[in-house]
């Protein structure tokens, strides 16, 4: 049986300046998780500051950036990661403007 993960950060509410992180469940030891898609949307509001979305893999204080984006994007990745009972994905969204704005990111993955 395959386990699917559809993770989203930014549920339609505007984000104030700063960073926000959402974590996926930990991937079990010995399981392979296939990252199928990563996307995001941060509409330009004309203030010269872009929203930024990142996807990382790791745990604790050790994270590797897998993909990044700004504005509006959707990437099919089809990339496999090996679970070790500790590592997981995390979605990061950053916003440096003084004006609240929408910043949304998502991932789609399946444990094989």
One Martini backbone bead per residue (centre of mass of N, CA, C, O) as a GRO file, in nm:
protein
  112
    1UNK     BB    1   0.095   0.038   0.024
    2UNK     BB    2   0.047   0.368  -0.048
    3UNK     BB    3   0.174   0.683   0.063
    4UNK     BB    4   0.038   1.002   0.066
    5UNK     BB    5   0.163   1.343   0.018
    6UNK     BB    6  -0.012   1.654   0.092
    7UNK     BB    7   0.145   1.964   0.118
    8UNK     BB    8   0.058   2.282   0.280
    9UNK     BB    9   0.134   2.636   0.268
   10UNK     BB   10  -0.104   2.837   0.288
   11UNK     BB   11  -0.464   2.886   0.330
   12UNK     BB   12  -0.534   3.206   0.221
   13UNK     BB   13  -0.380   3.368   0.409
   14UNK     BB   14  -0.215   3.631   0.491
   15UNK     BB   15   0.123   3.723   0.514
   16UNK     BB   16   0.348   3.824   0.712
   17UNK     BB   17   0.637   3.902   0.791
   18UNK     BB   18   0.862   3.630   0.727
   19UNK     BB   19   0.855   3.294   0.851
   20UNK     BB   20   0.751   2.956   0.740
   21UNK     BB   21   0.689   2.614   0.863
   22UNK     BB   22   0.635   2.282   0.715
   23UNK     BB   23   0.590   1.942   0.805
   24UNK     BB   24   0.640   1.632   0.743
   25UNK     BB   25   0.642   1.330   0.780
   26UNK     BB   26   0.821   1.081   0.870
   27UNK     BB   27   1.037   0.862   0.713
   28UNK     BB   28   1.072   0.551   0.707
   29UNK     BB   29   1.277   0.307   0.745
   30UNK     BB   30   1.350   0.195   0.411
   31UNK     BB   31   1.190   0.407   0.266
   32UNK     BB   32   1.055   0.535  -0.034
   33UNK     BB   33   1.036   0.870  -0.157
   34UNK     BB   34   0.840   1.040  -0.401
   35UNK     BB   35   0.890   1.332  -0.558
   36UNK     BB   36   0.660   1.493  -0.775
   37UNK     BB   37   0.583   1.790  -0.646
   38UNK     BB   38   0.646   2.153  -0.673
   39UNK     BB   39   0.490   2.457  -0.544
   40UNK     BB   40   0.385   2.811  -0.610
   41UNK     BB   41   0.259   3.136  -0.465
   42UNK     BB   42   0.359   3.501  -0.518
   43UNK     BB   43   0.229   3.773  -0.565
   44UNK     BB   44   0.274   4.073  -0.696
   45UNK     BB   45   0.249   4.407  -0.515
   46UNK     BB   46   0.470   4.645  -0.597
   47UNK     BB   47   0.732   4.650  -0.367
   48UNK     BB   48   1.002   4.473  -0.456
   49UNK     BB   49   0.901   4.204  -0.296
   50UNK     BB   50   0.947   3.870  -0.278
   51UNK     BB   51   0.834   3.569  -0.261
   52UNK     BB   52   0.942   3.259  -0.093
   53UNK     BB   53   1.011   2.909  -0.183
   54UNK     BB   54   1.089   2.601  -0.006
   55UNK     BB   55   1.260   2.277  -0.032
   56UNK     BB   56   1.331   2.028   0.218
   57UNK     BB   57   1.581   1.787   0.349
   58UNK     BB   58   1.559   1.638   0.684
   59UNK     BB   59   1.696   1.730   1.020
   60UNK     BB   60   1.693   1.943   1.252
   61UNK     BB   61   1.999   2.116   1.157
   62UNK     BB   62   1.974   1.929   0.879
   63UNK     BB   63   1.942   2.085   0.558
   64UNK     BB   64   1.833   2.031   0.219
   65UNK     BB   65   1.802   2.181  -0.077
   66UNK     BB   66   1.586   2.100  -0.351
   67UNK     BB   67   1.390   2.363  -0.388
   68UNK     BB   68   1.293   2.672  -0.560
   69UNK     BB   69   1.077   2.977  -0.542
   70UNK     BB   70   0.887   3.226  -0.727
   71UNK     BB   71   0.585   3.341  -0.754
   72UNK     BB   72   0.496   3.113  -1.016
   73UNK     BB   73   0.496   2.748  -0.968
   74UNK     BB   74   0.561   2.414  -1.127
   75UNK     BB   75   0.723   2.100  -1.035
   76UNK     BB   76   0.847   1.818  -1.177
   77UNK     BB   77   1.064   1.570  -1.023
   78UNK     BB   78   1.107   1.266  -0.977
   79UNK     BB   79   1.232   1.212  -0.670
   80UNK     BB   80   1.433   1.019  -0.455
   81UNK     BB   81   1.403   0.913  -0.105
   82UNK     BB   82   1.558   0.795   0.195
   83UNK     BB   83   1.451   0.658   0.469
   84UNK     BB   84   1.550   0.679   0.850
   85UNK     BB   85   1.333   0.782   1.080
   86UNK     BB   86   1.396   1.124   1.056
   87UNK     BB   87   1.339   1.223   0.789
   88UNK     BB   88   1.211   1.514   0.600
   89UNK     BB   89   1.000   1.748   0.492
   90UNK     BB   90   1.011   2.110   0.406
   91UNK     BB   91   0.828   2.405   0.411
   92UNK     BB   92   0.920   2.734   0.292
   93UNK     BB   93   0.828   3.071   0.380
   94UNK     BB   94   0.896   3.403   0.250
   95UNK     BB   95   0.860   3.752   0.386
   96UNK     BB   96   0.974   4.110   0.358
   97UNK     BB   97   0.731   4.269   0.363
   98UNK     BB   98   0.511   4.507   0.514
   99UNK     BB   99   0.304   4.362   0.336
  100UNK     BB  100   0.058   4.169   0.309
  101UNK     BB  101   0.062   3.826   0.167
  102UNK     BB  102   0.055   3.579  -0.056
  103UNK     BB  103   0.199   3.250   0.044
  104UNK     BB  104   0.239   2.950  -0.146
  105UNK     BB  105   0.293   2.593  -0.080
  106UNK     BB  106   0.376   2.263  -0.234
  107UNK     BB  107   0.342   1.900  -0.209
  108UNK     BB  108   0.408   1.579  -0.382
  109UNK     BB  109   0.402   1.248  -0.236
  110UNK     BB  110   0.536   0.901  -0.227
  111UNK     BB  111   0.531   0.595  -0.069
  112UNK     BB  112   0.670   0.285  -0.194
   0.00000   0.00000   0.00000
